[in-house]
Amino acid sequence: MAKRLDLKDVNIYYGKFHAVADVALSVPPRSVTAFIGPSGCGKSTVLRSLNRMHEVTPGARVEGSVLLDGEDIYGSAVDPVAVRRTIGMVFQRPNPFPTMSIRDNVVAGLKLQGVKNRKELDEIAEQSLRGANLWTEVKDRLDKPGGGLSGGQQQRLCIARAIAVSPDVLLMDEPCSALDPISTLAIEDLITELKKDFTIVIVTHNMQQAARVSDQTAFFNLAGVGLPGRLVEIDDTEQIFSNPSQKATEDYISGRFG
């Protein structure tokens, strides 16, 4: 069930270093939100804070509230592992378990949750591979290693693995940066399909991609060396690309940045 995300006064630290300051934004359910901005401005750091991946780094911490349908995922009683089940993540480089079969790659998370019924696992594997638009390409080699797929197929396999556990939100950290144009198009088409069932947040360096796939776009920027990254503005994607309210956004989008 797709859910809404709300960030309120979010500040993110690595030890004493203040990486991102004062982020406030909302991500509606069943929509795609793109994070854009120059390297080092905190886009991926904010993304990783949305499912508590950030705190895996020693000394890292998040202050403020990240609310999933009103519940703070950083609440003292909340289990980070449960959060990561609810808010799935697809990384920049495809990371299937290379020696594990395609089928076992997809259902790995379910097995960790204790699902043992082979029929149920097979059904979810097929359903997830269909959802990731990969089923017709792999249905005759489900027992072959996931590492034998092409880069674009591996990334779709990772998406199948992420959606197999039925998350509410799907985070994607530059999911196409390691892919060729044809594979990139396949992932973009898939994102458009997936938003019918999931709330999606994507970090991308490709502004054309943000314009193509997202409903709203958030522009992050750095105020200066050693200063934290900040959210400059967030608005409907069409508005951000045609008539942004901040000059920094306009300069970045038009290439006058730097």
C-alpha positions as CSV (number, residue, x, y, z in Angstrom):
1,M,0.0,0.0,0.0
2,A,1.7,3.2,-1.2
3,K,2.2,5.7,1.7
4,R,3.0,9.4,2.1
5,L,6.4,10.6,3.3
6,D,6.8,13.9,5.1
7,L,10.2,15.4,6.2
8,K,10.2,18.1,8.9
9,D,13.3,20.0,9.9
10,V,15.6,17.2,8.9
11,N,19.3,17.7,9.6
12,I,21.8,15.0,8.8
13,Y,25.3,14.6,10.2
14,Y,28.4,12.5,9.7
15,G,30.0,12.8,13.1
16,K,30.5,16.5,13.6
17,F,30.1,17.3,9.9
18,H,26.7,18.9,9.2
19,A,25.9,17.3,5.8
20,V,22.4,18.5,5.1
21,A,20.4,21.3,6.8
22,D,16.7,22.0,7.5
23,V,15.0,19.8,4.8
24,A,11.2,20.0,4.8
25,L,9.2,18.3,2.0
26,S,6.3,16.0,1.3
27,V,6.1,13.1,-1.1
28,P,2.5,12.1,-2.0
29,P,1.6,8.5,-2.4
30,R,1.6,6.9,-5.9
31,S,3.9,9.6,-7.3
32,V,7.5,10.0,-8.4
33,T,9.6,12.7,-6.7
34,A,13.1,13.4,-8.2
35,F,16.0,14.9,-6.3
36,I,18.4,16.9,-8.5
37,G,21.4,19.0,-7.8
38,P,25.2,19.2,-8.1
39,S,27.4,16.4,-6.7
40,G,27.9,16.6,-3.0
41,C,24.8,18.6,-2.2
42,G,23.2,15.9,-0.1
43,K,20.6,14.3,-2.5
44,S,21.7,10.7,-1.8
45,T,22.3,11.5,1.9
46,V,18.7,12.6,2.2
47,L,17.5,9.6,0.2
48,R,19.4,7.2,2.5
49,S,17.8,8.9,5.5
50,L,14.4,8.0,4.3
51,N,14.8,4.3,5.2
52,R,17.5,4.7,7.9
53,M,20.3,3.4,5.6
54,H,22.2,6.6,6.6
55,E,22.7,5.4,10.1
56,V,24.6,2.3,8.9
57,T,27.6,4.7,8.6
58,P,29.4,4.9,11.9
59,G,28.8,8.3,13.6
60,A,26.0,9.2,11.2
61,R,22.7,10.6,12.7
62,V,19.5,12.3,11.6
63,E,17.7,15.0,13.6
64,G,14.1,16.0,12.8
65,S,11.2,13.9,11.7
66,V,10.7,11.5,8.8
67,L,7.0,10.5,8.8
68,L,5.5,7.6,6.9
69,D,1.8,8.2,6.9
70,G,2.3,10.2,10.1
71,E,4.5,7.8,12.0
72,D,8.1,8.8,12.7
73,I,10.4,6.2,11.3
74,Y,13.1,7.4,13.8
75,G,10.8,6.9,16.8
76,S,12.5,5.1,19.7
77,A,10.3,2.0,19.4
78,V,10.7,1.6,15.7
79,D,12.9,-1.2,14.3
80,P,15.2,0.0,11.5
81,V,15.0,-3.4,9.8
82,A,11.2,-3.1,9.7
83,V,11.6,0.4,8.2
84,R,13.8,-1.0,5.4
85,R,11.2,-3.7,4.6
86,T,8.6,-1.0,4.3
87,I,10.8,1.5,2.4
88,G,12.8,-0.5,-0.2
89,M,15.9,0.7,-2.0
90,V,17.5,0.2,-5.4
91,F,21.1,1.3,-5.7
92,Q,23.2,3.0,-8.3
93,R,24.9,-0.1,-9.5
94,P,22.9,-3.3,-9.9
95,N,23.8,-5.6,-6.9
96,P,22.1,-9.0,-7.4
97,F,23.6,-11.9,-5.5
98,P,25.7,-13.1,-8.4
99,T,25.9,-16.8,-7.6
100,M,22.3,-17.0,-6.4
101,S,19.6,-18.0,-9.0
102,I,17.4,-15.4,-10.5
103,R,14.4,-16.9,-8.6
104,D,16.3,-16.9,-5.3
105,N,17.5,-13.3,-5.9
106,V,13.9,-12.1,-6.1
107,V,12.6,-14.0,-3.0
108,A,15.7,-13.5,-0.8
109,G,14.0,-10.9,1.4
110,L,10.9,-13.1,1.8
111,K,13.0,-16.1,2.9
112,L,14.7,-13.8,5.5
113,Q,11.2,-13.0,6.8
114,G,10.6,-16.8,7.2
115,V,8.4,-17.5,4.2
116,K,9.1,-21.2,3.3
117,N,6.2,-22.2,1.1
118,R,7.7,-23.0,-2.3
119,K,4.4,-22.4,-4.2
120,E,4.0,-19.0,-2.5
121,L,7.6,-18.1,-3.2
122,D,7.3,-19.1,-6.9
123,E,4.1,-17.1,-7.3
124,I,5.7,-14.0,-5.7
125,A,8.8,-14.4,-7.8
126,E,6.8,-14.5,-11.0
127,Q,4.6,-11.6,-9.9
128,S,7.6,-9.4,-9.0
129,L,9.5,-10.3,-12.2
130,R,6.4,-9.3,-14.2
131,G,6.2,-6.1,-12.1
132,A,9.8,-5.3,-13.0
133,N,9.1,-6.1,-16.7
134,L,11.6,-8.9,-16.7
135,W,9.5,-12.1,-16.6
136,T,9.4,-12.8,-20.4
137,E,13.2,-12.4,-20.6
138,V,14.1,-14.8,-17.8
139,K,11.1,-17.2,-17.3
140,D,13.1,-20.1,-19.0
141,R,16.2,-19.6,-16.9
142,L,15.0,-18.9,-13.4
143,D,17.5,-21.3,-11.9
144,K,20.5,-19.7,-13.7
145,P,22.7,-17.2,-11.6
146,G,21.5,-13.6,-11.4
147,G,25.0,-12.5,-12.2
148,G,24.7,-13.8,-15.8
149,L,22.1,-11.1,-16.8
150,S,23.0,-7.9,-18.6
151,G,23.4,-4.7,-16.6
152,G,19.9,-3.5,-17.4
153,Q,18.4,-6.9,-16.6
154,Q,20.3,-7.0,-13.3
155,Q,18.9,-3.6,-12.3
156,R,15.4,-4.8,-13.1
157,L,16.1,-7.9,-11.1
158,C,17.1,-5.7,-8.1
159,I,13.8,-3.8,-8.6
160,A,11.9,-7.1,-8.6
161,R,13.8,-8.1,-5.4
162,A,12.8,-4.7,-3.8
163,I,9.1,-5.0,-4.7
164,A,8.8,-8.7,-3.8
165,V,8.5,-7.8,-0.1
166,S,5.6,-5.4,-0.9
167,P,7.2,-2.1,0.4
168,D,5.1,1.1,0.7
169,V,7.9,3.3,-0.7
170,L,10.6,2.6,-3.3
171,L,13.9,4.7,-3.2
172,M,16.1,4.7,-6.2
173,D,19.6,6.1,-6.0
174,E,20.7,7.0,-9.6
175,P,19.3,3.6,-10.9
176,C,20.3,4.3,-14.5
177,S,23.8,5.8,-14.1
178,A,25.5,2.5,-15.0
179,L,23.2,1.6,-17.8
180,D,23.1,2.1,-21.6
181,P,20.3,4.3,-23.2
182,I,18.1,1.4,-24.1
183,S,18.2,-0.1,-20.6
184,T,17.7,3.4,-19.1
185,L,14.5,3.8,-21.2
186,A,13.3,0.4,-19.9
187,I,13.8,1.5,-16.3
188,E,12.1,4.8,-16.9
189,D,9.1,3.1,-18.4
190,L,9.1,0.7,-15.4
191,I,9.2,3.7,-12.9
192,T,6.0,5.1,-14.6
193,E,4.3,1.7,-14.2
194,L,5.4,1.2,-10.6
195,K,4.1,4.5,-9.4
196,K,0.6,3.0,-9.8
197,D,1.4,0.9,-6.7
198,F,4.3,2.5,-5.0
199,T,5.5,5.9,-3.7
200,I,8.8,6.5,-5.5
201,V,11.7,8.8,-4.8
202,I,14.6,8.9,-7.3
203,V,18.0,10.7,-7.2
204,T,19.2,11.5,-10.7
205,H,22.0,13.5,-12.2
206,N,20.1,13.4,-15.5
207,M,17.7,16.4,-15.6
208,Q,16.0,15.1,-18.8
209,Q,15.3,11.9,-16.8
210,A,13.8,13.9,-13.9
211,A,11.7,15.8,-16.4
212,R,10.4,12.6,-18.0
213,V,9.6,10.4,-15.0
214,S,8.8,12.6,-12.0
215,D,5.7,14.4,-10.9
216,Q,7.6,16.7,-8.6
217,T,11.2,17.7,-8.4
218,A,13.3,18.9,-5.5
219,F,16.5,20.9,-6.2
220,F,19.3,20.6,-3.6
221,N,22.4,22.9,-3.6
222,L,25.5,23.7,-1.6
223,A,25.8,27.2,-0.2
224,G,29.6,26.9,-0.1
225,V,32.6,24.6,0.7
226,G,32.2,23.1,4.2
227,L,28.6,24.2,4.5
228,P,25.7,21.8,4.6
229,G,23.6,21.0,1.5
230,R,20.1,22.5,1.5
231,L,16.8,22.0,-0.3
232,V,16.4,25.1,-2.5
233,E,12.9,24.4,-3.7
234,I,10.4,21.6,-4.5
235,D,7.5,22.0,-6.9
236,D,5.6,20.2,-9.7
237,T,8.3,19.1,-12.2
238,E,6.7,21.1,-15.0
239,Q,7.0,24.2,-12.9
240,I,10.6,23.6,-11.8
241,F,11.7,23.1,-15.4
242,S,9.7,25.9,-16.9
243,N,9.5,28.6,-14.2
244,P,11.4,27.9,-11.0
245,S,10.9,30.3,-8.2
246,Q,14.7,30.4,-7.3
247,K,17.4,31.8,-9.5
248,A,19.8,29.0,-8.3
249,T,17.4,26.4,-9.7
250,E,17.1,28.2,-13.0
251,D,20.9,28.6,-13.3
252,Y,21.4,24.9,-12.6
253,I,18.7,23.7,-15.0
254,S,19.8,26.0,-17.8
255,G,23.5,25.0,-17.3
256,R,24.7,28.4,-16.0
257,F,25.6,26.7,-12.7
258,G,29.1,27.1,-11.1
